[in-house]
């Protein structure tokens, strides 16, 4: 009779969750504080509410340290109307930030390729940006992290037949 009976997210929106939920998909505005609030109730009716305030910051490609050849592209489909693209194997974009989560956004399409992702100097993923049709502002790699300073590096793999990676 002391197990969790119900969980409800009340901010930034009211969302009923299952008693075993560990996440929900919520949206937040960049560079603005967003408070997330969750209430859990047990079978006897006791309730506990907790809140956390977070801020999502967008780091533009121009803030990344570039290694190798990257070409600038512009267009309204890209986030902030700008992006960087490379088709040369081993070219890198390195972002340094302090935070507890990270997401890498890419433009995807039939001719885009793979890249390796390094977190704090260690390879953690190989992502493939290929898609059946063109798509922009796509979060291809997302990671929860320990709150501290981190470095995330994208290394172009130059996939045969579709070497280009477009960091958005």
C-alpha positions as semicolon CSV with decimal commas, in nm:
position;residue;x (nm);y (nm);z (nm)
1;X;0,000;0,000;0,000
2;X;0,301;0,234;-0,024
3;X;0,375;0,198;-0,392
4;X;0,335;0,482;-0,642
5;X;-0,019;0,499;-0,771
6;X;-0,011;0,798;-1,007
7;X;0,237;1,044;-1,152
8;X;0,142;1,373;-1,315
9;X;0,358;1,632;-1,484
10;X;0,202;1,970;-1,409
11;X;0,452;2,203;-1,575
12;X;0,535;2,313;-1,838
13;X;0,211;2,131;-1,931
14;X;-0,026;1,899;-1,748
15;X;0,045;1,542;-1,861
16;X;-0,073;1,221;-1,688
17;X;0,210;0,967;-1,672
18;X;0,221;0,601;-1,575
19;X;0,335;0,512;-1,224
20;X;0,661;0,376;-1,371
21;X;0,736;0,666;-1,609
22;X;1,094;0,788;-1,613
23;X;1,058;1,052;-1,887
24;X;0,814;1,247;-2,101
25;X;0,859;1,451;-2,413
26;X;0,822;1,820;-2,345
27;X;0,918;2,126;-2,542
28;X;1,103;2,430;-2,420
29;X;1,208;2,760;-2,567
30;X;1,581;2,810;-2,625
31;X;1,763;3,048;-2,391
32;X;1,464;3,074;-2,156
33;X;1,420;2,915;-1,814
34;X;1,159;2,637;-1,811
35;X;1,032;2,484;-1,489
36;X;0,938;2,116;-1,493
37;X;0,711;1,998;-1,209
38;X;0,606;1,641;-1,131
39;X;0,370;1,512;-0,861
40;X;0,370;1,148;-0,746
41;X;0,090;0,995;-0,536
42;X;0,103;0,668;-0,347
43;X;-0,188;0,429;-0,282
44;X;-0,286;0,583;0,057
45;X;-0,303;0,927;-0,113
46;X;0,021;1,089;0,001
47;X;0,166;1,324;-0,259
48;X;0,512;1,463;-0,324
49;X;0,585;1,737;-0,576
50;X;0,928;1,823;-0,711
51;X;1,039;2,090;-0,955
52;X;1,352;2,162;-1,155
53;X;1,428;2,465;-1,370
54;X;1,638;2,419;-1,683
55;X;1,757;2,635;-1,973
56;X;1,825;2,503;-2,323
57;X;2,101;2,690;-2,503
58;X;2,165;2,659;-2,874
59;X;2,529;2,664;-2,975
60;X;2,562;2,772;-3,336
61;X;2,812;2,604;-3,566
62;X;3,014;2,924;-3,558
63;X;3,086;2,861;-3,188
64;X;3,246;2,522;-3,267
65;X;3,617;2,477;-3,317
66;X;3,661;2,363;-3,678
67;X;3,927;2,126;-3,805
68;X;3,950;2,063;-4,177
69;X;3,733;2,203;-4,454
70;X;3,377;2,308;-4,374
71;X;3,162;2,510;-4,613
72;X;2,894;2,749;-4,497
73;X;2,543;2,706;-4,634
74;X;2,242;2,927;-4,584
75;X;1,870;2,884;-4,628
76;X;1,547;2,923;-4,435
77;X;1,523;2,546;-4,373
78;X;1,833;2,550;-4,152
79;X;1,824;2,644;-3,785
80;X;1,915;3,016;-3,768
81;X;1,924;3,005;-4,152
82;X;2,287;2,883;-4,149
83;X;2,472;2,552;-4,140
84;X;2,813;2,394;-4,201
85;X;2,877;2,102;-4,433
86;X;3,179;1,880;-4,500
87;X;3,249;1,580;-4,721
88;X;3,614;1,533;-4,622
89;X;3,698;1,240;-4,398
90;X;3,832;1,336;-4,058
91;X;3,705;1,694;-4,053
92;X;3,578;1,793;-3,709
93;X;3,345;2,028;-3,527
94;X;3,412;2,049;-3,153
95;X;3,170;2,206;-2,905
96;X;3,264;2,284;-2,545
97;X;2,986;2,364;-2,299
98;X;2,877;2,326;-1,939
99;X;2,550;2,139;-1,895
100;X;2,362;1,821;-1,821
101;X;2,241;1,723;-2,169
102;X;2,338;1,763;-2,533
103;X;2,176;1,715;-2,872
104;X;2,336;1,733;-3,216
105;X;2,115;1,852;-3,499
106;X;2,174;1,767;-3,863
107;X;2,014;1,817;-4,199
108;X;1,930;1,471;-4,335
109;X;1,868;1,344;-4,686
110;X;1,927;1,066;-4,941
111;X;2,285;1,185;-5,009
112;X;2,406;1,262;-4,655
113;X;2,642;1,031;-4,471
114;X;2,786;0,916;-4,141
115;X;2,984;1,081;-3,866
116;X;3,144;0,963;-3,544
117;X;3,051;1,139;-3,219
118;X;3,304;1,179;-2,939
119;X;3,206;1,280;-2,587
120;X;3,486;1,409;-2,365
121;X;3,746;1,249;-2,593
122;X;3,582;0,904;-2,615
123;X;3,392;0,773;-2,917
124;X;3,032;0,714;-2,811
125;X;2,840;0,678;-3,138
126;X;2,841;0,659;-3,514
127;X;2,539;0,841;-3,652
128;X;2,394;0,811;-4,001
129;X;2,222;1,120;-4,140
130;X;2,075;0,940;-4,441
131;X;1,699;0,978;-4,483
132;X;1,452;0,897;-4,760
133;X;1,383;1,266;-4,818
134;X;1,535;1,594;-4,704
135;X;1,471;1,686;-4,341
136;X;1,618;1,973;-4,143
137;X;1,682;2,051;-3,774
138;X;1,686;1,680;-3,687
139;X;1,820;1,577;-3,344
140;X;2,016;1,268;-3,449
141;X;2,219;1,229;-3,126
142;X;2,085;1,315;-2,779
143;X;2,251;1,236;-2,447
144;X;2,184;1,303;-2,078
145;X;2,505;1,392;-1,899
146;X;2,648;1,466;-1,558
147;X;2,621;1,840;-1,494
148;X;2,972;1,971;-1,569
149;X;3,193;2,095;-1,854
150;X;3,185;1,867;-2,162
151;X;3,332;1,847;-2,510
152;X;3,137;1,695;-2,801
153;X;3,314;1,637;-3,133
154;X;3,163;1,542;-3,469
155;X;3,409;1,364;-3,704
156;X;3,302;1,321;-4,067
157;X;3,335;0,960;-4,187
158;X;3,299;1,046;-4,561
159;X;3,064;0,756;-4,635
160;X;3,121;0,613;-4,984
161;X;2,863;0,752;-5,227
162;X;2,723;0,999;-4,971
163;X;3,015;1,164;-4,792
164;X;2,854;1,494;-4,685
165;X;2,753;1,568;-4,326
166;X;2,548;1,882;-4,267
167;X;2,561;2,003;-3,905
168;X;2,249;2,208;-3,834
